[in-house]
Amino acid sequence: MNTKVVPYWKLSGFYFVYFASLGVLIPYWSLYLKNLGYSSLVIGTLVAILPATKLIAPYIWGWLADHTRRSMLIIRIASVLALLSFALVLINTELWWLAMAMLLFSFFWNATLPQFEAMTLNHLGDDVHRYSNIRLWGSLGFIVSVVILGEALQSWSTDVIPWMILLLFAAIAVFSFIVPEKLNAPHSDQTSIWRVIKQSQVMAFFVVCFLMLCSHGPYYTFYTIYLETHGYSSSMIGMLWAVGVLAEVVVFLLMHRWLPNYGARKLLLVTLLLTSLRWWLIGFYADNLTLLFVAQLGHAFSFGVFHSVGIALVHRYFTGSHQGRGQALYSSVSYGAGVAVGSLISGVLWDQVGAAVLFSFAAACTLLAALITWRFIRSTRDFEAVA
């Protein structure tokens, strides 16, 4: 990849601060809500607001980006409005206020990443397979923030969590003005996007995305609380989160070789089966630190491989003026609907059925996704040529 043509460090810097914010938001936001005195049901509901708005928001922003061809302008506006919206959580901690603030914030927040993914791929041009070399900086940002905050919470109260998130959101807004615009490539094909979506393997792909991220519901919502109830310190919990993302970084370094060599279908099948094993280990062996570390290494596949394959497949399925909406649909179905449903189910059932049952449910979701992949998603030479 020619770093003189592609703004490698500017793109990488945005990913770094964006996922550094997720390194605070995903592991620790539910802990902050718990320490405010909210129940598991309320926590699950509040956490579900973030992905739930991805059902609609990314597609709205994606439509705007596709029709204006100005993805970075959309990202800049959304980043600033997300920052201002999240600041509302500092004013009041009552349930109705937090729900309103998270709903407003997430509507703008969910505009940024899908459009930035499309923007990154536009900058890369024919070097799409090099995406993972840029995206790995996001994983490094996650590691840095999750470890630092885990150590900080040994001495500080959870009141620091929203302030840390706000600081990182400000950094995202700054970086959005540093990354140069790259206009989406127009194309003469006026085919309706619905004709792309209704292809059997595209629909199967989105069902797989939904099931995969639905399986992450118990993990994203209650993993930190789960480990805390088993006696793990905040620093050890942060370390476990970091180990998973560090494994993801290693995969991102290898994906530019794995995609052409093995293809999307094989990588998806292996990833879904290993993810099932990961959820089973977490659900039944929380008291075994060694097995927890093994399970976290599985994050290399359950996120690293899965996301890299997903981004590349979406780029293959949705071309030209469909790119923004294609990435938005991927985000909406997986990190939106999938995580929202998984989080809600977890919030409703966590206290009733316990971690073992919910993580078994998660493993069942990924096994079903593996069956769908095996039956409907083809391994095409066209994709491997792109990869």
KEKE-3310 file (N, C-alpha, C; in steps of 0.2 Angstrom, whole numbers, plus 5000, padded with zeros to 4 digits):
npx = (5004:5003:5008:5010:5000:4988:4980:4987:4991:4982:4969:4971:4973:4960:4953:4960:4956:4942:4939:4946:4937:4926:4933:4931:4917:4910:4915:4914:4903:4891:4895:4896:4882:4877:4883:4876:4865:4855:4845:4848:4839:4836:4849:4852:4842:4845:4858:4855:4849:4859:4864:4851:4847:4854:4847:4840:4846:4860:4857:4849:4859:4868:4861:4861:4875:4878:4871:4875:4888:4898:4905:4914:4910:4897:4902:4909:4899:4891:4899:4902:4889:4886:4896:4891:4878:4881:4886:4875:4873:4880:4873:4861:4856:4845:4833:4825:4831:4844:4840:4835:4846:4855:4848:4847:4861:4866:4860:4867:4880:4880:4881:4894:4904:4900:4901:4914:4921:4917:4923:4937:4939:4937:4948:4958:4956:4960:4967:4960:4961:4971:4964:4964:4976:4975:4964:4968:4974:4963:4960:4971:4969:4958:4963:4973:4964:4955:4964:4970:4960:4955:4965:4964:4952:4954:4958:4950:4933:4918:4913:4921:4920:4910:4916:4929:4924:4918:4929:4936:4927:4928:4940:4938:4930:4939:4948:4940:4940:4953:4955:4955:4943:4936:4928:4914:4914:4906:4894:4887:4877:4861:4854:4842:4845:4838:4838:4850:4851:4841:4846:4850:4862:4866:4856:4857:4870:4867:4858:4867:4876:4867:4864:4877:4881:4870:4873:4883:4877:4876:4889:4894:4886:4886:4898:4909:4902:4899:4912:4916:4908:4913:4924:4935:4947:4946:4957:4962:4950:4950:4962:4959:4949:4958:4967:4959:4957:4970:4973:4965:4971:4983:4977:4972:4984:4987:4976:4976:4983:4976:4963:4963:4969:4961:4948:4931:4920:4926:4933:4923:4915:4924:4926:4914:4911:4922:4919:4907:4913:4920:4910:4904:4915:4916:4904:4903:4915:4920:4927:4939:4954:4964:4957:4948:4956:4960:4948:4946:4956:4950:4943:4950:4945:4931:4928:4939:4942:4929:4924:4933:4931:4917:4917:4924:4916:4904:4909:4911:4898:4890:4892:4899:4887:4880:4888:4889:4876:4876:4887:4880:4869:4875:4880:4868:4861:4869:4878:4868:4853:4857:4865:4857:4845:4851:4856:4845:4838:4847:4847:4834:4834:4845:4846:4837:4840:4853:4871:4877:4866:4863:4875:4876:4865:4870:4880:4872:4867:4877:4881:4870:4871:4883:4878:4869:4878:4886:4876:4871:4880:4891:4908:4916:4926:4927:4926:4937:4947:4945:4949)
npy = (4994:5011:5023:5036:5040:5035:5041:5035:5036:5046:5040:5029:5035:5040:5028:5023:5032:5031:5018:5017:5024:5015:5005:5010:5012:5000:4989:4995:5004:4997:4994:5006:5010:5000:5003:5015:5010:5003:4990:4973:4971:4985:4989:4981:4986:4999:4998:4992:5002:5008:4999:4998:5009:5008:5001:5010:5023:5022:5019:5030:5040:5034:5034:5048:5050:5043:5050:5063:5061:5064:5058:5061:5074:5071:5063:5072:5081:5072:5067:5078:5082:5070:5071:5082:5077:5066:5073:5076:5066:5069:5078:5073:5059:5051:5038:5041:5052:5048:5038:5046:5054:5044:5039:5050:5053:5041:5040:5050:5045:5033:5035:5037:5027:5017:5025:5029:5017:5015:5026:5024:5012:5018:5026:5017:5010:4999:4992:4984:4973:4977:4984:4979:4982:4995:4996:4989:4998:5003:4992:4993:5005:5002:4992:5000:5010:5001:4994:5005:5011:5001:4999:5012:5012:5004:5013:5025:5030:5024:5035:5042:5036:5041:5054:5050:5044:5055:5063:5056:5055:5069:5069:5060:5069:5079:5072:5069:5080:5080:5070:5068:5071:5059:5057:5047:5034:5037:5027:5020:5011:5009:5000:4995:4995:4986:4975:4970:4966:4956:4945:4928:4923:4935:4939:4928:4931:4942:4937:4928:4938:4945:4934:4931:4943:4944:4934:4940:4947:4944:4945:4958:4965:4960:4954:4961:4963:4950:4944:4952:4948:4935:4938:4944:4957:4974:4978:4965:4961:4971:4967:4955:4959:4966:4956:4949:4958:4961:4949:4950:4960:4953:4945:4955:4958:4948:4945:4950:4941:4929:4931:4930:4918:4908:4911:4918:4910:4898:4904:4911:4899:4893:4903:4905:4892:4892:4903:4898:4889:4897:4905:4895:4891:4903:4903:4892:4890:4901:4902:4898:4904:4902:4896:4906:4915:4908:4908:4921:4923:4918:4929:4934:4928:4928:4942:4949:4941:4939:4952:4958:4949:4952:4966:4966:4957:4965:4976:4970:4965:4977:4990:5005:5018:5012:5009:5016:5014:5000:4997:5003:4995:4983:4987:4990:4978:4969:4975:4983:4978:4964:4965:4973:4964:4953:4960:4964:4952:4946:4955:4954:4940:4937:4938:4928:4915:4914:4915:4903:4897:4908:4910:4898:4899:4909:4902:4893:4901:4905:4892:4890:4900:4895:4884:4890:4898:4887:4881:4892:4902:4905:4901:4912:4915:4928:4936:4932:4937:4951:4952)
npz = (5000:4996:5005:5003:4994:5000:5014:5027:5041:5045:5043:5051:5063:5066:5068:5079:5090:5089:5092:5104:5112:5112:5119:5132:5133:5130:5139:5151:5153:5157:5170:5176:5175:5184:5196:5198:5203:5195:5189:5182:5171:5168:5165:5154:5145:5143:5138:5126:5119:5112:5101:5095:5089:5077:5068:5060:5059:5053:5040:5036:5036:5028:5016:5014:5012:5001:4991:4992:4990:4999:5011:5022:5026:5032:5042:5050:5054:5061:5071:5079:5084:5091:5101:5108:5112:5120:5131:5138:5148:5159:5166:5172:5181:5181:5175:5164:5159:5155:5146:5136:5133:5128:5117:5108:5107:5101:5089:5081:5083:5077:5064:5060:5060:5049:5038:5038:5036:5023:5017:5020:5012:5000:4999:4999:4987:4974:4983:4993:5001:5010:5020:5033:5039:5042:5050:5061:5070:5077:5085:5093:5099:5107:5116:5123:5130:5137:5146:5153:5159:5167:5176:5182:5188:5199:5209:5207:5207:5198:5192:5184:5172:5162:5159:5154:5142:5136:5133:5124:5113:5110:5104:5093:5086:5082:5074:5064:5056:5051:5043:5025:5013:5002:4987:4984:4972:4957:4948:4933:4934:4937:4945:4957:4974:4981:4973:4974:4988:4989:4983:4986:4993:4998:5007:5015:5021:5028:5038:5044:5050:5059:5068:5073:5079:5088:5097:5104:5113:5128:5131:5128:5136:5149:5153:5160:5172:5176:5177:5188:5198:5200:5207:5201:5199:5194:5186:5181:5174:5164:5158:5153:5143:5135:5131:5122:5112:5108:5102:5091:5084:5080:5070:5061:5055:5048:5039:5026:5019:5022:5017:5002:5001:5008:5007:5008:5013:5019:5030:5037:5041:5050:5059:5065:5071:5080:5088:5094:5103:5111:5118:5125:5134:5141:5148:5156:5163:5171:5183:5180:5176:5166:5156:5153:5147:5136:5130:5127:5118:5107:5102:5092:5081:5082:5081:5074:5062:5057:5056:5046:5035:5033:5030:5018:5010:5010:5003:4991:4987:4987:4976:4969:4969:4979:4990:5003:5009:5009:5018:5029:5030:5034:5046:5053:5053:5060:5071:5075:5075:5079:5090:5099:5100:5107:5118:5124:5127:5136:5146:5151:5155:5162:5177:5179:5173:5172:5168:5162:5154:5146:5139:5133:5124:5116:5110:5103:5093:5085:5080:5072:5063:5057:5050:5041:5033:5028:5019:5011:5007:4995:4989:4980:4965:4961:4973:4979:4970:4972:4986)
capx = (5000:5007:5006:5010:4993:4983:4982:4987:4991:4976:4964:4973:4972:4953:4951:4963:4952:4935:4939:4948:4931:4923:4936:4928:4910:4908:4917:4913:4897:4886:4897:4894:4875:4876:4885:4871:4859:4850:4844:4850:4834:4837:4855:4851:4838:4849:4864:4852:4848:4865:4863:4844:4846:4857:4842:4838:4851:4865:4854:4848:4866:4871:4858:4864:4882:4878:4868:4880:4895:4902:4905:4918:4906:4893:4905:4911:4893:4888:4904:4901:4883:4887:4899:4886:4873:4883:4887:4869:4873:4883:4868:4856:4857:4838:4833:4822:4835:4849:4838:4834:4852:4858:4845:4849:4868:4867:4857:4872:4886:4880:4882:4901:4909:4899:4903:4921:4923:4916:4928:4943:4939:4937:4955:4962:4955:4961:4970:4955:4964:4975:4960:4965:4982:4973:4959:4971:4975:4957:4961:4976:4966:4954:4968:4976:4959:4953:4969:4972:4954:4954:4970:4962:4946:4957:4959:4945:4926:4916:4911:4926:4919:4907:4921:4933:4921:4917:4936:4938:4922:4931:4946:4935:4927:4945:4951:4936:4942:4959:4955:4953:4937:4937:4922:4912:4915:4899:4893:4881:4872:4855:4850:4839:4849:4834:4839:4856:4849:4837:4850:4850:4868:4867:4851:4860:4875:4864:4856:4873:4878:4862:4865:4883:4881:4865:4877:4888:4873:4878:4896:4895:4882:4887:4904:4912:4899:4900:4918:4917:4904:4917:4930:4941:4948:4945:4963:4962:4945:4953:4967:4955:4947:4964:4970:4955:4958:4977:4973:4962:4977:4987:4973:4972:4990:4987:4970:4978:4985:4971:4957:4965:4971:4956:4941:4926:4916:4930:4935:4916:4913:4929:4925:4907:4912:4926:4915:4903:4917:4922:4904:4903:4920:4915:4898:4904:4922:4922:4932:4946:4957:4967:4952:4945:4961:4959:4941:4947:4960:4945:4940:4953:4940:4924:4928:4944:4941:4922:4923:4937:4927:4911:4918:4926:4910:4899:4912:4910:4891:4887:4897:4897:4883:4877:4893:4887:4870:4878:4890:4875:4865:4879:4881:4862:4858:4874:4879:4862:4848:4859:4867:4851:4841:4855:4857:4838:4837:4852:4844:4828:4835:4851:4845:4832:4843:4861:4876:4878:4861:4863:4880:4874:4860:4874:4884:4867:4866:4883:4880:4865:4874:4887:4874:4867:4884:4888:4871:4869:4885:4896:4915:4917:4933:4926:4927:4944:4950:4945:4953)
capy = (5000:5017:5027:5043:5041:5034:5045:5030:5038:5050:5035:5025:5039:5040:5021:5023:5036:5029:5011:5018:5026:5009:5002:5012:5011:4993:4985:4999:5008:4994:4994:5013:5010:4996:5007:5020:5007:5000:4982:4970:4973:4992:4990:4978:4990:5005:4996:4990:5008:5010:4996:4998:5015:5006:4998:5015:5028:5021:5019:5037:5043:5031:5037:5055:5050:5040:5055:5069:5058:5068:5054:5064:5079:5068:5060:5077:5083:5067:5067:5084:5081:5064:5073:5086:5073:5062:5077:5077:5061:5072:5083:5070:5051:5048:5034:5044:5057:5044:5035:5051:5056:5038:5038:5055:5052:5035:5042:5053:5041:5027:5038:5038:5021:5014:5029:5029:5011:5016:5031:5020:5008:5023:5029:5011:5009:4992:4988:4983:4968:4981:4987:4976:4985:5001:4994:4986:5003:5003:4987:4995:5010:4998:4989:5005:5013:4996:4993:5011:5013:4995:5001:5018:5010:5002:5019:5030:5028:5023:5042:5044:5033:5046:5059:5047:5043:5062:5065:5052:5058:5075:5067:5058:5075:5082:5068:5069:5086:5079:5065:5071:5069:5055:5056:5040:5034:5036:5022:5021:5006:5012:4995:4996:4992:4980:4969:4967:4963:4950:4939:4923:4923:4942:4939:4923:4934:4947:4933:4926:4944:4946:4929:4932:4948:4943:4930:4944:4951:4943:4947:4965:4968:4958:4951:4964:4962:4943:4943:4955:4943:4929:4940:4947:4964:4978:4977:4959:4962:4975:4963:4950:4962:4968:4950:4947:4963:4960:4943:4953:4964:4949:4943:4960:4958:4942:4945:4952:4934:4924:4931:4927:4911:4903:4913:4921:4905:4894:4908:4912:4893:4892:4908:4903:4886:4894:4907:4894:4886:4903:4906:4889:4891:4908:4902:4886:4890:4908:4902:4895:4910:4900:4895:4913:4918:4904:4910:4928:4923:4917:4935:4935:4925:4931:4949:4950:4938:4940:4959:4959:4946:4955:4972:4964:4955:4971:4980:4966:4965:4984:4994:5012:5023:5008:5008:5019:5010:4993:4997:5005:4989:4978:4989:4990:4971:4965:4978:4986:4973:4958:4967:4975:4959:4950:4963:4964:4945:4945:4960:4951:4933:4936:4936:4922:4909:4914:4915:4897:4897:4913:4909:4892:4902:4913:4897:4890:4906:4904:4886:4890:4904:4891:4880:4895:4899:4881:4880:4897:4907:4902:4903:4914:4917:4935:4939:4931:4942:4957:4951)
capz = (5000:4995:5011:5000:4991:5005:5021:5031:5048:5047:5044:5057:5070:5068:5070:5086:5095:5089:5096:5111:5115:5113:5125:5138:5133:5130:5145:5158:5154:5161:5176:5178:5177:5190:5202:5199:5206:5191:5189:5176:5166:5166:5161:5147:5141:5142:5133:5120:5115:5107:5094:5092:5084:5071:5064:5056:5059:5048:5033:5034:5035:5022:5010:5013:5010:4994:4987:4992:4989:5004:5017:5027:5029:5036:5048:5054:5057:5066:5077:5084:5087:5095:5107:5112:5114:5126:5137:5142:5153:5165:5169:5176:5180:5181:5170:5158:5156:5152:5140:5131:5130:5124:5111:5104:5106:5097:5082:5078:5084:5073:5057:5059:5058:5043:5033:5038:5033:5016:5016:5020:5006:4994:4999:4997:4980:4973:4989:4998:5006:5015:5025:5040:5041:5045:5055:5067:5075:5081:5090:5098:5103:5112:5121:5127:5134:5142:5151:5157:5163:5171:5181:5185:5193:5206:5214:5206:5206:5191:5190:5179:5165:5157:5157:5149:5135:5133:5131:5118:5108:5107:5100:5087:5082:5080:5069:5058:5052:5049:5037:5019:5009:4996:4985:4982:4965:4954:4943:4928:4935:4941:4948:4964:4980:4984:4969:4977:4994:4989:4981:4991:4997:5002:5012:5020:5024:5033:5043:5048:5053:5064:5073:5076:5084:5093:5101:5108:5118:5135:5132:5128:5141:5156:5154:5165:5179:5177:5180:5195:5203:5202:5211:5197:5200:5188:5182:5178:5169:5159:5155:5149:5137:5131:5127:5116:5106:5106:5097:5085:5081:5076:5064:5056:5052:5043:5035:5019:5016:5023:5013:4996:5002:5011:5004:5013:5015:5024:5036:5040:5044:5055:5064:5068:5075:5086:5092:5098:5108:5115:5122:5130:5139:5146:5151:5161:5166:5173:5188:5177:5173:5160:5150:5151:5143:5130:5127:5124:5111:5102:5099:5085:5075:5083:5079:5069:5055:5055:5053:5040:5030:5032:5027:5011:5007:5008:4997:4985:4985:4986:4973:4967:4974:4984:4995:5009:5011:5010:5024:5034:5031:5037:5053:5056:5054:5064:5077:5077:5077:5082:5097:5102:5103:5111:5124:5128:5129:5141:5152:5153:5158:5166:5184:5180:5170:5174:5163:5158:5150:5141:5134:5128:5119:5111:5106:5098:5088:5080:5077:5067:5058:5053:5045:5035:5029:5024:5015:5006:5005:4990:4988:4973:4963:4960:4979:4981:4966:4976:4992)
cpx = (5004:5004:5006:5003:4988:4985:4982:4986:4985:4970:4965:4971:4964:4951:4954:4958:4945:4935:4942:4941:4926:4926:4934:4920:4907:4909:4914:4906:4892:4888:4895:4886:4873:4877:4880:4865:4854:4851:4847:4846:4835:4843:4855:4847:4842:4855:4861:4850:4853:4865:4856:4844:4850:4853:4840:4843:4856:4863:4852:4854:4869:4868:4860:4871:4882:4875:4872:4887:4900:4902:4908:4914:4901:4896:4907:4905:4891:4893:4903:4895:4883:4890:4895:4881:4875:4884:4881:4869:4876:4878:4863:4857:4850:4837:4830:4826:4841:4846:4837:4841:4856:4855:4847:4857:4869:4865:4863:4878:4886:4880:4889:4905:4907:4902:4911:4924:4923:4922:4935:4944:4940:4945:4959:4961:4955:4965:4966:4957:4969:4971:4962:4972:4981:4969:4962:4973:4969:4958:4966:4973:4962:4958:4970:4970:4957:4957:4970:4966:4953:4959:4967:4956:4948:4957:4953:4938:4924:4913:4915:4924:4916:4912:4926:4930:4920:4924:4938:4933:4925:4936:4943:4933:4933:4948:4946:4937:4949:4959:4952:4947:4940:4930:4920:4912:4908:4899:4887:4876:4867:4851:4848:4843:4845:4836:4846:4855:4845:4840:4851:4856:4869:4862:4854:4865:4872:4861:4861:4875:4874:4864:4872:4884:4876:4869:4882:4884:4875:4885:4897:4891:4884:4894:4908:4909:4899:4906:4919:4913:4908:4924:4936:4941:4947:4951:4963:4956:4947:4958:4964:4952:4952:4967:4966:4956:4965:4977:4970:4967:4981:4983:4973:4978:4991:4981:4971:4980:4979:4965:4958:4966:4966:4949:4936:4923:4920:4931:4928:4915:4918:4928:4919:4908:4917:4923:4910:4907:4919:4916:4903:4908:4918:4909:4899:4911:4925:4927:4939:4949:4961:4962:4948:4950:4961:4953:4942:4952:4955:4942:4944:4949:4933:4923:4933:4943:4934:4921:4927:4933:4921:4912:4920:4920:4905:4902:4911:4902:4888:4893:4894:4893:4879:4881:4891:4881:4872:4882:4885:4871:4869:4879:4874:4860:4863:4874:4873:4857:4851:4861:4861:4847:4845:4856:4850:4837:4841:4849:4838:4829:4841:4850:4841:4836:4850:4865:4877:4873:4861:4869:4879:4869:4865:4878:4879:4866:4871:4883:4875:4867:4879:4884:4871:4873:4886:4883:4870:4875:4891:4903:4916:4924:4933:4928:4935:4949:4951:4949:4960)
cpy = (5006:5022:5035:5045:5040:5037:5040:5032:5042:5045:5031:5028:5039:5034:5021:5026:5033:5022:5012:5020:5020:5004:5004:5011:5004:4989:4988:5002:5004:4994:5001:5013:5005:4999:5013:5017:5003:4993:4980:4971:4980:4992:4987:4982:4996:5004:4995:4996:5009:5006:4997:5004:5013:5003:5004:5020:5027:5022:5026:5041:5041:5033:5044:5055:5048:5046:5061:5067:5062:5064:5058:5070:5077:5065:5066:5080:5079:5067:5072:5084:5075:5067:5077:5083:5069:5066:5078:5072:5064:5077:5079:5062:5048:5044:5037:5048:5053:5040:5040:5053:5050:5038:5044:5054:5046:5036:5045:5048:5035:5029:5037:5032:5018:5018:5030:5023:5012:5021:5028:5016:5012:5025:5023:5009:5001:4988:4987:4978:4971:4984:4985:4980:4992:5000:4992:4991:5005:4999:4990:5001:5007:4996:4995:5008:5008:4995:4999:5012:5007:4997:5007:5016:5006:5007:5024:5026:5028:5030:5045:5042:5038:5051:5056:5046:5050:5064:5062:5054:5064:5074:5064:5064:5078:5078:5068:5075:5085:5075:5068:5068:5065:5054:5049:5040:5033:5031:5023:5016:5009:5007:4997:4992:4986:4974:4966:4963:4957:4944:4934:4923:4930:4942:4934:4927:4939:4943:4930:4932:4945:4941:4929:4937:4948:4938:4934:4948:4950:4945:4954:4968:4966:4955:4954:4963:4955:4941:4946:4951:4937:4931:4943:4954:4968:4978:4971:4958:4966:4971:4958:4953:4964:4962:4948:4952:4963:4954:4945:4957:4959:4946:4948:4960:4953:4942:4946:4946:4929:4924:4929:4920:4906:4905:4915:4915:4900:4898:4910:4905:4892:4897:4907:4897:4888:4899:4903:4891:4891:4904:4901:4889:4897:4907:4897:4886:4897:4908:4899:4901:4908:4899:4901:4916:4915:4907:4917:4928:4921:4923:4937:4933:4928:4938:4950:4947:4939:4947:4960:4955:4950:4962:4971:4962:4960:4975:4976:4966:4972:4988:5001:5016:5019:5007:5010:5015:5003:4993:4999:4999:4984:4980:4988:4983:4968:4969:4982:4981:4967:4960:4969:4969:4955:4953:4963:4957:4944:4949:4956:4944:4932:4934:4929:4915:4908:4914:4909:4896:4902:4912:4903:4895:4906:4908:4894:4895:4906:4898:4886:4895:4900:4887:4884:4896:4893:4880:4885:4901:4903:4905:4905:4916:4925:4938:4938:4935:4949:4957:4951)
cpz = (5000:5000:5008:4997:4996:5011:5027:5038:5050:5048:5050:5063:5071:5071:5077:5091:5095:5093:5103:5115:5117:5118:5132:5138:5133:5136:5151:5158:5158:5168:5180:5180:5183:5196:5203:5202:5202:5191:5182:5170:5163:5162:5154:5142:5138:5137:5126:5115:5110:5100:5091:5087:5077:5066:5059:5054:5053:5041:5031:5032:5029:5015:5008:5010:5002:4989:4986:4990:4994:5011:5023:5030:5033:5042:5053:5058:5063:5072:5082:5087:5092:5102:5111:5115:5120:5132:5141:5148:5160:5169:5174:5175:5181:5175:5164:5155:5152:5146:5134:5128:5126:5117:5106:5102:5100:5090:5078:5078:5079:5066:5056:5056:5051:5037:5032:5035:5025:5013:5015:5014:5000:4993:4997:4990:4978:4978:4995:5004:5011:5021:5032:5043:5044:5051:5062:5072:5079:5087:5095:5102:5109:5118:5126:5132:5139:5147:5156:5162:5169:5177:5185:5190:5199:5211:5213:5206:5199:5188:5185:5172:5160:5155:5153:5142:5132:5130:5124:5112:5105:5102:5093:5082:5079:5074:5063:5053:5049:5043:5031:5016:5003:4993:4983:4975:4962:4949:4939:4930:4940:4945:4955:4969:4982:4979:4971:4984:4994:4985:4987:4996:5001:5008:5018:5024:5030:5039:5048:5052:5060:5070:5076:5081:5090:5099:5106:5113:5125:5136:5132:5134:5148:5158:5160:5172:5181:5180:5187:5200:5205:5205:5208:5198:5193:5183:5178:5173:5163:5155:5150:5143:5132:5127:5121:5110:5104:5101:5091:5081:5077:5070:5059:5052:5047:5038:5027:5015:5016:5018:5006:4996:5003:5008:5010:5017:5021:5030:5040:5044:5050:5061:5068:5073:5081:5091:5097:5104:5113:5120:5127:5135:5144:5150:5157:5165:5168:5179:5186:5173:5166:5154:5148:5146:5136:5126:5124:5118:5106:5099:5093:5079:5076:5081:5073:5062:5053:5052:5047:5034:5028:5028:5019:5007:5005:5003:4991:4982:4983:4983:4971:4972:4979:4990:5002:5012:5013:5017:5030:5035:5035:5045:5056:5058:5060:5071:5079:5080:5081:5089:5102:5105:5108:5118:5128:5131:5136:5147:5155:5157:5162:5173:5185:5178:5171:5167:5159:5153:5144:5136:5130:5123:5114:5107:5101:5092:5083:5077:5071:5061:5054:5048:5039:5031:5025:5018:5009:5004:5001:4991:4981:4971:4962:4967:4980:4976:4969:4982:4990)
residu = (MET:ASN:THR:LYS:VAL:VAL:PRO:TYR:TRP:LYS:LEU:SER:GLY:PHE:TYR:PHE:VAL:TYR:PHE:ALA:SER:LEU:GLY:VAL:LEU:ILE:PRO:TYR:TRP:SER:LEU:TYR:LEU:LYS:ASN:LEU:GLY:TYR:SER:SER:LEU:VAL:ILE:GLY:THR:LEU:VAL:ALA:ILE:LEU:PRO:ALA:THR:LYS:LEU:ILE:ALA:PRO:TYR:ILE:TRP:GLY:TRP:LEU:ALA:ASP:HIS:THR:ARG:ARG:SER:MET:LEU:ILE:ILE:ARG:ILE:ALA:SER:VAL:LEU:ALA:LEU:LEU:SER:PHE:ALA:LEU:VAL:LEU:ILE:ASN:THR:GLU:LEU:TRP:TRP:LEU:ALA:MET:ALA:MET:LEU:LEU:PHE:SER:PHE:PHE:TRP:ASN:ALA:THR:LEU:PRO:GLN:PHE:GLU:ALA:MET:THR:LEU:ASN:HIS:LEU:GLY:ASP:ASP:VAL:HIS:ARG:TYR:SER:ASN:ILE:ARG:LEU:TRP:GLY:SER:LEU:GLY:PHE:ILE:VAL:SER:VAL:VAL:ILE:LEU:GLY:GLU:ALA:LEU:GLN:SER:TRP:SER:THR:ASP:VAL:ILE:PRO:TRP:MET:ILE:LEU:LEU:LEU:PHE:ALA:ALA:ILE:ALA:VAL:PHE:SER:PHE:ILE:VAL:PRO:GLU:LYS:LEU:ASN:ALA:PRO:HIS:SER:ASP:GLN:THR:SER:ILE:TRP:ARG:VAL:ILE:LYS:GLN:SER:GLN:VAL:MET:ALA:PHE:PHE:VAL:VAL:CYS:PHE:LEU:MET:LEU:CYS:SER:HIS:GLY:PRO:TYR:TYR:THR:PHE:TYR:THR:ILE:TYR:LEU:GLU:THR:HIS:GLY:TYR:SER:SER:SER:MET:ILE:GLY:MET:LEU:TRP:ALA:VAL:GLY:VAL:LEU:ALA:GLU:VAL:VAL:VAL:PHE:LEU:LEU:MET:HIS:ARG:TRP:LEU:PRO:ASN:TYR:GLY:ALA:ARG:LYS:LEU:LEU:LEU:VAL:THR:LEU:LEU:LEU:THR:SER:LEU:ARG:TRP:TRP:LEU:ILE:GLY:PHE:TYR:ALA:ASP:ASN:LEU:THR:LEU:LEU:PHE:VAL:ALA:GLN:LEU:GLY:HIS:ALA:PHE:SER:PHE:GLY:VAL:PHE:HIS:SER:VAL:GLY:ILE:ALA:LEU:VAL:HIS:ARG:TYR:PHE:THR:GLY:SER:HIS:GLN:GLY:ARG:GLY:GLN:ALA:LEU:TYR:SER:SER:VAL:SER:TYR:GLY:ALA:GLY:VAL:ALA:VAL:GLY:SER:LEU:ILE:SER:GLY:VAL:LEU:TRP:ASP:GLN:VAL:GLY:ALA:ALA:VAL:LEU:PHE:SER:PHE:ALA:ALA:ALA:CYS:THR:LEU:LEU:ALA:ALA:LEU:ILE:THR:TRP:ARG:PHE:ILE:ARG:SER:THR:ARG:ASP:PHE:GLU:ALA:VAL:ALA)
# end
